[in-house]
Amino acid sequence: MKITDLKKHGLGFTQIFWGNGKGKSTSSFGTALRACGNGYRVHMVQFMKNGADSLEEQIPGEIKALEEFDNFSYKRFGTDGWIIKKPTENQIKATQDALTYVKQSLQNPNYDIIIADEILYAIQLGLLSEDEIISLIENKPEGKELILTGSHVPYPRIFEKAELVTEIKKIKHPYDSGFIARKGIEY
């Protein structure tokens, strides 16, 4: 689809937020907030965000805020805690389940915008392949917006398929000085 055709529809781009800085998921949440406020139906699929002790018992503040909108929904995938070295079989299965769910969500007429949060980290961690993400983008229905987040590693083949690619670059972060993540600010 050409960009001129997309202007008629309003939606249909693939957006990517990646890099080593804070704000990749936050950028997608900001887009979701703007889209919900304008009547679009947004569905977020979070990869590797369930199953880690620090996340299992809580719903992040940004999701709590967006849940106030009737046109926002989400589903979280993950298991067996954070992936530190080699992923477990359960983590691999949960990631494949999340990818299948994203594909199904793209076909769902009740969603205008699908956010695949942390999906690019799944490539970086060896849970998904670049080809799987390229296929996801190439098979996205016209008029559906797809937002991909995550990864400190660039994926030029994937970036080539997107209409918007934003690198979130860290210049300085309190974590480097020993500060832990703060509730309501970093999570």
C-alpha positions in Angstrom: 0.0 0.0 0.0 1.3 3.4 -0.9 1.4 6.3 1.7 -1.1 8.2 -0.5 -3.6 5.3 -0.1 -3.0 5.3 3.6 -4.0 8.9 3.9 -7.5 7.9 2.7 -7.8 5.3 5.4 -6.1 7.1 8.3 -4.6 3.8 9.6 -2.3 1.2 8.2 1.2 2.0 9.2 3.7 -0.2 11.0 5.5 1.8 13.8 8.6 0.7 15.6 10.0 2.0 18.9 13.4 0.5 19.7 16.7 1.4 21.3 18.7 1.4 24.5 16.8 4.3 26.1 13.8 4.5 28.4 10.5 5.1 26.6 9.8 2.4 24.0 6.7 1.0 25.7 5.9 4.4 27.0 5.8 5.8 23.5 3.3 3.1 22.5 1.2 3.9 25.5 1.2 7.5 24.5 0.0 6.6 21.1 -2.7 4.3 22.6 -3.9 7.2 24.8 -4.1 9.6 21.8 -5.8 6.9 19.7 -8.4 6.0 22.3 -9.2 9.6 22.9 -9.9 9.9 19.2 -12.2 6.8 19.1 -9.8 4.2 17.8 -10.0 0.7 19.3 -6.6 -0.3 20.7 -5.5 -3.7 21.7 -2.1 -4.3 23.4 -0.4 -7.6 23.5 2.5 -7.7 26.0 5.3 -10.2 25.3 7.2 -11.5 28.4 5.3 -9.3 30.8 3.6 -12.0 32.8 5.3 -14.5 35.0 8.0 -12.3 36.4 7.5 -11.9 40.1 7.7 -8.1 40.0 4.9 -7.9 37.4 2.7 -10.9 38.1 0.9 -9.3 41.0 0.4 -5.8 39.6 -1.2 -4.1 36.7 1.0 -1.2 35.6 -0.3 2.3 36.1 -0.4 3.0 32.4 -2.7 0.1 31.8 -4.9 1.1 34.7 -5.2 4.5 33.2 -6.0 3.2 29.7 -8.6 0.7 31.1 -10.8 3.8 31.8 -11.4 3.8 28.0 -13.9 1.3 26.7 -11.9 1.1 23.5 -8.7 -0.1 25.1 -7.9 -3.8 25.9 -4.8 -5.9 26.5 -3.5 -9.3 27.1 -0.2 -10.3 28.8 2.0 -13.3 28.0 5.0 -14.8 29.7 6.0 -17.4 32.3 8.9 -18.6 34.4 10.2 -15.2 35.4 12.7 -13.0 33.6 14.8 -14.5 30.8 18.3 -14.3 32.0 20.3 -16.9 30.0 18.7 -19.6 27.9 14.9 -19.4 27.6 12.9 -22.2 29.1 10.5 -24.3 27.0 7.6 -22.6 28.7 9.0 -19.2 27.8 9.4 -20.2 24.2 5.8 -21.6 24.1 4.4 -18.4 25.8 6.2 -16.3 23.2 4.9 -18.4 20.3 1.4 -18.2 21.8 1.7 -14.4 22.0 2.8 -14.2 18.3 -0.2 -16.4 17.3 -2.5 -14.1 19.4 -1.1 -11.0 17.7 -1.9 -12.5 14.3 -5.4 -13.3 15.4 -5.8 -9.8 16.9 -4.8 -8.2 13.6 -7.7 -10.1 11.9 -10.2 -9.1 14.6 -12.6 -6.4 13.3 -13.0 -5.0 16.8 -9.4 -3.6 16.8 -8.0 -0.7 14.8 -4.5 -0.6 16.4 -2.5 -3.5 17.7 0.5 -2.9 19.9 3.0 -5.8 20.2 4.9 -4.6 23.3 8.4 -6.0 23.7 8.1 -8.2 20.6 11.5 -7.1 19.3 13.1 -8.2 22.6 11.8 -11.7 21.8 14.0 -11.7 18.7 17.0 -10.4 20.7 16.5 -13.2 23.2 16.2 -15.9 20.6 12.5 -16.5 21.1 11.3 -15.3 17.7 13.0 -14.8 14.3 13.3 -11.7 12.2 11.5 -13.6 9.5 8.5 -14.2 11.7 8.2 -10.4 12.4 8.7 -9.6 8.7 5.9 -12.0 7.9 3.7 -10.4 10.5 4.2 -7.0 9.0 3.7 -8.2 5.4 0.5 -10.0 6.3 -1.0 -7.2 8.3 -4.4 -6.3 6.9 -4.7 -2.9 5.2 -6.1 -0.3 7.5 -4.7 -1.9 10.7 -2.0 0.0 12.6 0.7 -2.2 14.1 3.1 -0.9 16.7 6.2 -3.0 17.7 8.4 -2.2 20.7 11.6 -3.4 22.3 15.2 -4.4 21.6 18.5 -2.7 22.0 19.6 -4.3 18.8 18.6 -2.8 15.4 16.9 -5.0 12.8 17.3 -3.2 9.4 15.3 -5.9 7.5 12.4 -5.3 9.8 12.8 -1.5 9.9 12.7 -1.5 6.1 9.1 -2.9 6.2 7.9 -0.2 8.6 6.7 3.3 7.9 7.9 4.8 11.2 11.0 3.7 13.1 12.1 5.6 16.2 15.3 4.9 18.1 15.0 5.7 21.8 18.6 6.5 22.7 19.9 6.6 26.3 22.2 9.5 27.1 22.1 9.1 30.9 19.9 7.0 33.2 19.7 6.9 37.1 20.0 3.1 37.0 23.7 3.6 35.9 24.3 5.3 39.2 22.7 2.5 41.2 19.1 3.8 41.5 16.4 1.2 41.1 13.2 1.6 39.0 10.6 3.8 40.7 7.0 2.8 40.8 4.9 5.3 38.8 7.9 6.6 37.0 9.8 3.7 35.4 7.0 1.1 35.9 
